[in-house]
Amino acid sequence: MTTTKKQPVRVFLDQSDHSRFLVQAGTNRLTPSALGERLMQYGLSLLESGDRSPLAGTTPARPDSGA
């Protein structure tokens, strides 16, 4: 059995979202990294099943915007 090394993913959050994220991680007894991984897996599973509702009303961040 081979294991793959996890590659870090950089995600930028607004300050208010970052604060909510940290509160939820602590409330649910998870590290921020574990919560982030679970949220990514959940979001990907929704997208792969064809549910695009999490994307409604969002605009992608532009790499040159400094966001």
PDB file as gemmi writes it, atoms N, CA and C in Angstrom:
CRYST1    1.000    1.000    1.000  90.00  90.00  90.00 P 1                      
ATOM      1  N   MET A   1       0.851  -1.179   0.000  1.00  0.00           N  
ATOM      2  CA  MET A   1       0.000   0.000   0.000  1.00  0.00           C  
ATOM      3  C   MET A   1       0.898   1.244   0.000  1.00  0.00           C  
ATOM      4  N   THR A   2       0.594   2.151  -0.880  1.00  0.00           N  
ATOM      5  CA  THR A   2       1.360   3.387  -0.919  1.00  0.00           C  
ATOM      6  C   THR A   2       0.499   4.526  -0.393  1.00  0.00           C  
ATOM      7  N   THR A   3       1.139   5.439   0.261  1.00  0.00           N  
ATOM      8  CA  THR A   3       0.425   6.616   0.750  1.00  0.00           C  
ATOM      9  C   THR A   3       0.945   7.821   0.003  1.00  0.00           C  
ATOM     10  N   THR A   4       0.058   8.736  -0.271  1.00  0.00           N  
ATOM     11  CA  THR A   4       0.470   9.948  -0.955  1.00  0.00           C  
ATOM     12  C   THR A   4       0.663  11.046   0.065  1.00  0.00           C  
ATOM     13  N   LYS A   5       1.633  11.873  -0.182  1.00  0.00           N  
ATOM     14  CA  LYS A   5       1.891  12.994   0.705  1.00  0.00           C  
ATOM     15  C   LYS A   5       0.852  14.081   0.435  1.00  0.00           C  
ATOM     16  N   LYS A   6       0.281  14.613   1.495  1.00  0.00           N  
ATOM     17  CA  LYS A   6      -0.699  15.678   1.332  1.00  0.00           C  
ATOM     18  C   LYS A   6       0.003  16.944   0.862  1.00  0.00           C  
ATOM     19  N   GLN A   7      -0.624  17.603  -0.073  1.00  0.00           N  
ATOM     20  CA  GLN A   7      -0.112  18.874  -0.559  1.00  0.00           C  
ATOM     21  C   GLN A   7      -0.945  20.000   0.051  1.00  0.00           C  
ATOM     22  N   PRO A   8      -0.317  21.034   0.565  1.00  0.00           N  
ATOM     23  CA  PRO A   8      -1.086  22.122   1.166  1.00  0.00           C  
ATOM     24  C   PRO A   8      -1.888  22.888   0.112  1.00  0.00           C  
ATOM     25  N   VAL A   9      -3.039  23.374   0.520  1.00  0.00           N  
ATOM     26  CA  VAL A   9      -3.882  24.202  -0.333  1.00  0.00           C  
ATOM     27  C   VAL A   9      -4.015  25.541   0.357  1.00  0.00           C  
ATOM     28  N   ARG A  10      -3.761  26.609  -0.355  1.00  0.00           N  
ATOM     29  CA  ARG A  10      -3.866  27.943   0.231  1.00  0.00           C  
ATOM     30  C   ARG A  10      -5.240  28.513  -0.087  1.00  0.00           C  
ATOM     31  N   VAL A  11      -5.955  28.895   0.955  1.00  0.00           N  
ATOM     32  CA  VAL A  11      -7.291  29.468   0.817  1.00  0.00           C  
ATOM     33  C   VAL A  11      -7.296  30.806   1.525  1.00  0.00           C  
ATOM     34  N   PHE A  12      -7.809  31.810   0.866  1.00  0.00           N  
ATOM     35  CA  PHE A  12      -7.879  33.138   1.460  1.00  0.00           C  
ATOM     36  C   PHE A  12      -9.309  33.423   1.887  1.00  0.00           C  
ATOM     37  N   LEU A  13      -9.492  33.822   3.149  1.00  0.00           N  
ATOM     38  CA  LEU A  13     -10.808  34.120   3.691  1.00  0.00           C  
ATOM     39  C   LEU A  13     -10.865  35.573   4.139  1.00  0.00           C  
ATOM     40  N   ASP A  14     -12.055  36.149   4.022  1.00  0.00           N  
ATOM     41  CA  ASP A  14     -12.272  37.462   4.621  1.00  0.00           C  
ATOM     42  C   ASP A  14     -12.110  37.316   6.129  1.00  0.00           C  
ATOM     43  N   GLN A  15     -11.798  38.411   6.821  1.00  0.00           N  
ATOM     44  CA  GLN A  15     -11.570  38.345   8.268  1.00  0.00           C  
ATOM     45  C   GLN A  15     -12.776  37.784   9.006  1.00  0.00           C  
ATOM     46  N   SER A  16     -13.979  38.205   8.619  1.00  0.00           N  
ATOM     47  CA  SER A  16     -15.175  37.717   9.320  1.00  0.00           C  
ATOM     48  C   SER A  16     -15.363  36.216   9.092  1.00  0.00           C  
ATOM     49  N   ASP A  17     -15.100  35.741   7.875  1.00  0.00           N  
ATOM     50  CA  ASP A  17     -15.206  34.303   7.598  1.00  0.00           C  
ATOM     51  C   ASP A  17     -14.131  33.527   8.342  1.00  0.00           C  
ATOM     52  N   HIS A  18     -12.933  34.094   8.415  1.00  0.00           N  
ATOM     53  CA  HIS A  18     -11.835  33.441   9.120  1.00  0.00           C  
ATOM     54  C   HIS A  18     -12.173  33.285  10.600  1.00  0.00           C  
ATOM     55  N   SER A  19     -12.757  34.319  11.188  1.00  0.00           N  
ATOM     56  CA  SER A  19     -13.143  34.252  12.598  1.00  0.00           C  
ATOM     57  C   SER A  19     -14.210  33.185  12.813  1.00  0.00           C  
ATOM     58  N   ARG A  20     -15.214  33.149  11.940  1.00  0.00           N  
ATOM     59  CA  ARG A  20     -16.271  32.131  12.039  1.00  0.00           C  
ATOM     60  C   ARG A  20     -15.680  30.737  11.899  1.00  0.00           C  
ATOM     61  N   PHE A  21     -14.729  30.585  10.981  1.00  0.00           N  
ATOM     62  CA  PHE A  21     -14.070  29.303  10.743  1.00  0.00           C  
ATOM     63  C   PHE A  21     -13.351  28.833  12.012  1.00  0.00           C  
ATOM     64  N   LEU A  22     -12.603  29.721  12.645  1.00  0.00           N  
ATOM     65  CA  LEU A  22     -11.878  29.360  13.866  1.00  0.00           C  
ATOM     66  C   LEU A  22     -12.834  29.009  15.000  1.00  0.00           C  
ATOM     67  N   VAL A  23     -13.943  29.751  15.125  1.00  0.00           N  
ATOM     68  CA  VAL A  23     -14.928  29.456  16.157  1.00  0.00           C  
ATOM     69  C   VAL A  23     -15.529  28.076  15.918  1.00  0.00           C  
ATOM     70  N   GLN A  24     -15.885  27.764  14.670  1.00  0.00           N  
ATOM     71  CA  GLN A  24     -16.475  26.458  14.362  1.00  0.00           C  
ATOM     72  C   GLN A  24     -15.478  25.332  14.603  1.00  0.00           C  
ATOM     73  N   ALA A  25     -14.227  25.558  14.277  1.00  0.00           N  
ATOM     74  CA  ALA A  25     -13.211  24.525  14.512  1.00  0.00           C  
ATOM     75  C   ALA A  25     -13.134  24.223  16.007  1.00  0.00           C  
ATOM     76  N   GLY A  26     -13.047  25.261  16.825  1.00  0.00           N  
ATOM     77  CA  GLY A  26     -12.961  25.067  18.273  1.00  0.00           C  
ATOM     78  C   GLY A  26     -14.222  24.468  18.862  1.00  0.00           C  
ATOM     79  N   THR A  27     -15.370  24.938  18.399  1.00  0.00           N  
ATOM     80  CA  THR A  27     -16.655  24.447  18.903  1.00  0.00           C  
ATOM     81  C   THR A  27     -16.835  22.965  18.601  1.00  0.00           C  
ATOM     82  N   ASN A  28     -16.346  22.542  17.457  1.00  0.00           N  
ATOM     83  CA  ASN A  28     -16.517  21.154  17.037  1.00  0.00           C  
ATOM     84  C   ASN A  28     -15.302  20.285  17.356  1.00  0.00           C  
ATOM     85  N   ARG A  29     -14.427  20.810  18.200  1.00  0.00           N  
ATOM     86  CA  ARG A  29     -13.241  20.087  18.674  1.00  0.00           C  
ATOM     87  C   ARG A  29     -12.372  19.568  17.527  1.00  0.00           C  
ATOM     88  N   LEU A  30     -12.158  20.427  16.545  1.00  0.00           N  
ATOM     89  CA  LEU A  30     -11.299  20.098  15.414  1.00  0.00           C  
ATOM     90  C   LEU A  30     -10.199  21.143  15.317  1.00  0.00           C  
ATOM     91  N   THR A  31      -9.094  20.759  14.724  1.00  0.00           N  
ATOM     92  CA  THR A  31      -8.092  21.766  14.400  1.00  0.00           C  
ATOM     93  C   THR A  31      -8.583  22.500  13.155  1.00  0.00           C  
ATOM     94  N   PRO A  32      -8.149  23.736  12.942  1.00  0.00           N  
ATOM     95  CA  PRO A  32      -8.542  24.430  11.718  1.00  0.00           C  
ATOM     96  C   PRO A  32      -8.191  23.629  10.463  1.00  0.00           C  
ATOM     97  N   SER A  33      -7.066  22.961  10.488  1.00  0.00           N  
ATOM     98  CA  SER A  33      -6.651  22.177   9.330  1.00  0.00           C  
ATOM     99  C   SER A  33      -7.593  20.997   9.077  1.00  0.00           C  
ATOM    100  N   ALA A  34      -8.012  20.298  10.144  1.00  0.00           N  
ATOM    101  CA  ALA A  34      -8.936  19.173   9.990  1.00  0.00           C  
ATOM    102  C   ALA A  34     -10.302  19.656   9.515  1.00  0.00           C  
ATOM    103  N   LEU A  35     -10.776  20.791  10.057  1.00  0.00           N  
ATOM    104  CA  LEU A  35     -12.060  21.332   9.631  1.00  0.00           C  
ATOM    105  C   LEU A  35     -11.987  21.742   8.165  1.00  0.00           C  
ATOM    106  N   GLY A  36     -10.900  22.401   7.777  1.00  0.00           N  
ATOM    107  CA  GLY A  36     -10.738  22.811   6.380  1.00  0.00           C  
ATOM    108  C   GLY A  36     -10.747  21.623   5.434  1.00  0.00           C  
ATOM    109  N   GLU A  37     -10.071  20.558   5.824  1.00  0.00           N  
ATOM    110  CA  GLU A  37     -10.032  19.366   4.979  1.00  0.00           C  
ATOM    111  C   GLU A  37     -11.423  18.757   4.829  1.00  0.00           C  
ATOM    112  N   ARG A  38     -12.160  18.691   5.917  1.00  0.00           N  
ATOM    113  CA  ARG A  38     -13.518  18.120   5.852  1.00  0.00           C  
ATOM    114  C   ARG A  38     -14.451  18.988   5.029  1.00  0.00           C  
ATOM    115  N   LEU A  39     -14.332  20.301   5.164  1.00  0.00           N  
ATOM    116  CA  LEU A  39     -15.158  21.197   4.357  1.00  0.00           C  
ATOM    117  C   LEU A  39     -14.837  21.069   2.872  1.00  0.00           C  
ATOM    118  N   MET A  40     -13.555  20.952   2.552  1.00  0.00           N  
ATOM    119  CA  MET A  40     -13.157  20.769   1.145  1.00  0.00           C  
ATOM    120  C   MET A  40     -13.718  19.457   0.599  1.00  0.00           C  
ATOM    121  N   GLN A  41     -13.610  18.379   1.365  1.00  0.00           N  
ATOM    122  CA  GLN A  41     -14.126  17.080   0.920  1.00  0.00           C  
ATOM    123  C   GLN A  41     -15.635  17.143   0.719  1.00  0.00           C  
ATOM    124  N   TYR A  42     -16.335  17.796   1.641  1.00  0.00           N  
ATOM    125  CA  TYR A  42     -17.788  17.918   1.532  1.00  0.00           C  
ATOM    126  C   TYR A  42     -18.168  18.732   0.293  1.00  0.00           C  
ATOM    127  N   GLY A  43     -17.518  19.866   0.115  1.00  0.00           N  
ATOM    128  CA  GLY A  43     -17.798  20.710  -1.044  1.00  0.00           C  
ATOM    129  C   GLY A  43     -17.516  20.005  -2.360  1.00  0.00           C  
ATOM    130  N   LEU A  44     -16.401  19.281  -2.411  1.00  0.00           N  
ATOM    131  CA  LEU A  44     -16.077  18.542  -3.630  1.00  0.00           C  
ATOM    132  C   LEU A  44     -17.099  17.455  -3.911  1.00  0.00           C  
ATOM    133  N   SER A  45     -17.557  16.773  -2.863  1.00  0.00           N  
ATOM    134  CA  SER A  45     -18.555  15.715  -3.082  1.00  0.00           C  
ATOM    135  C   SER A  45     -19.860  16.314  -3.618  1.00  0.00           C  
ATOM    136  N   LEU A  46     -20.242  17.507  -3.132  1.00  0.00           N  
ATOM    137  CA  LEU A  46     -21.434  18.170  -3.662  1.00  0.00           C  
ATOM    138  C   LEU A  46     -21.255  18.519  -5.134  1.00  0.00           C  
ATOM    139  N   LEU A  47     -20.124  19.102  -5.471  1.00  0.00           N  
ATOM    140  CA  LEU A  47     -19.874  19.482  -6.860  1.00  0.00           C  
ATOM    141  C   LEU A  47     -19.838  18.269  -7.781  1.00  0.00           C  
ATOM    142  N   GLU A  48     -19.202  17.196  -7.312  1.00  0.00           N  
ATOM    143  CA  GLU A  48     -19.108  15.984  -8.125  1.00  0.00           C  
ATOM    144  C   GLU A  48     -20.470  15.329  -8.336  1.00  0.00           C  
ATOM    145  N   SER A  49     -21.397  15.552  -7.401  1.00  0.00           N  
ATOM    146  CA  SER A  49     -22.740  14.985  -7.564  1.00  0.00           C  
ATOM    147  C   SER A  49     -23.638  15.897  -8.397  1.00  0.00           C  
ATOM    148  N   GLY A  50     -23.087  17.032  -8.842  1.00  0.00           N  
ATOM    149  CA  GLY A  50     -23.839  17.946  -9.697  1.00  0.00           C  
ATOM    150  C   GLY A  50     -24.504  19.088  -8.957  1.00  0.00           C  
ATOM    151  N   ASP A  51     -24.369  19.143  -7.641  1.00  0.00           N  
ATOM    152  CA  ASP A  51     -24.971  20.214  -6.852  1.00  0.00           C  
ATOM    153  C   ASP A  51     -24.053  21.429  -6.889  1.00  0.00           C  
ATOM    154  N   ARG A  52     -24.455  22.437  -7.615  1.00  0.00           N  
ATOM    155  CA  ARG A  52     -23.644  23.644  -7.728  1.00  0.00           C  
ATOM    156  C   ARG A  52     -24.176  24.786  -6.857  1.00  0.00           C  
ATOM    157  N   SER A  53     -25.115  24.486  -5.974  1.00  0.00           N  
ATOM    158  CA  SER A  53     -25.709  25.534  -5.139  1.00  0.00           C  
ATOM    159  C   SER A  53     -24.688  26.274  -4.268  1.00  0.00           C  
ATOM    160  N   PRO A  54     -23.626  25.617  -3.763  1.00  0.00           N  
ATOM    161  CA  PRO A  54     -22.655  26.395  -2.976  1.00  0.00           C  
ATOM    162  C   PRO A  54     -21.956  27.486  -3.790  1.00  0.00           C  
ATOM    163  N   LEU A  55     -21.989  27.374  -5.117  1.00  0.00           N  
ATOM    164  CA  LEU A  55     -21.320  28.364  -5.959  1.00  0.00           C  
ATOM    165  C   LEU A  55     -22.228  29.529  -6.322  1.00  0.00           C  
ATOM    166  N   ALA A  56     -23.518  29.408  -6.054  1.00  0.00           N  
ATOM    167  CA  ALA A  56     -24.468  30.455  -6.422  1.00  0.00           C  
ATOM    168  C   ALA A  56     -24.152  31.757  -5.689  1.00  0.00           C  
ATOM    169  N   GLY A  57     -24.110  32.824  -6.439  1.00  0.00           N  
ATOM    170  CA  GLY A  57     -23.903  34.130  -5.842  1.00  0.00           C  
ATOM    171  C   GLY A  57     -22.484  34.439  -5.434  1.00  0.00           C  
ATOM    172  N   THR A  58     -21.541  33.607  -5.817  1.00  0.00           N  
ATOM    173  CA  THR A  58     -20.152  33.894  -5.459  1.00  0.00           C  
ATOM    174  C   THR A  58     -19.390  34.325  -6.701  1.00  0.00           C  
ATOM    175  N   THR A  59     -18.401  35.119  -6.491  1.00  0.00           N  
ATOM    176  CA  THR A  59     -17.539  35.512  -7.594  1.00  0.00           C  
ATOM    177  C   THR A  59     -16.139  35.009  -7.280  1.00  0.00           C  
ATOM    178  N   PRO A  60     -15.478  34.395  -8.252  1.00  0.00           N  
ATOM    179  CA  PRO A  60     -14.133  33.893  -7.990  1.00  0.00           C  
ATOM    180  C   PRO A  60     -13.151  35.033  -7.749  1.00  0.00           C  
ATOM    181  N   ALA A  61     -12.221  34.786  -6.858  1.00  0.00           N  
ATOM    182  CA  ALA A  61     -11.181  35.775  -6.572  1.00  0.00           C  
ATOM    183  C   ALA A  61     -10.225  35.838  -7.746  1.00  0.00           C  
ATOM    184  N   ARG A  62      -9.857  37.040  -8.116  1.00  0.00           N  
ATOM    185  CA  ARG A  62      -8.889  37.198  -9.198  1.00  0.00           C  
ATOM    186  C   ARG A  62      -7.493  37.134  -8.603  1.00  0.00           C  
ATOM    187  N   PRO A  63      -6.590  36.359  -9.203  1.00  0.00           N  
ATOM    188  CA  PRO A  63      -5.237  36.235  -8.647  1.00  0.00           C  
ATOM    189  C   PRO A  63      -4.506  37.570  -8.540  1.00  0.00           C  
ATOM    190  N   ASP A  64      -4.810  38.521  -9.422  1.00  0.00           N  
ATOM    191  CA  ASP A  64      -4.088  39.788  -9.406  1.00  0.00           C  
ATOM    192  C   ASP A  64      -4.763  40.843  -8.527  1.00  0.00           C  
ATOM    193  N   SER A  65      -5.863  40.455  -7.830  1.00  0.00           N  
ATOM    194  CA  SER A  65      -6.603  41.440  -7.036  1.00  0.00           C  
ATOM    195  C   SER A  65      -5.959  41.684  -5.671  1.00  0.00           C  
ATOM    196  N   GLY A  66      -4.999  40.796  -5.284  1.00  0.00           N  
ATOM    197  CA  GLY A  66      -4.376  40.948  -3.990  1.00  0.00           C  
ATOM    198  C   GLY A  66      -5.239  40.427  -2.861  1.00  0.00           C  
ATOM    199  N   ALA A  67      -6.336  39.768  -3.202  1.00  0.00           N  
ATOM    200  CA  ALA A  67      -7.245  39.234  -2.176  1.00  0.00           C  
ATOM    201  C   ALA A  67      -6.765  37.922  -1.639  1.00  0.00           C  
TER     202      ALA A  67                                                      
END                                                                             
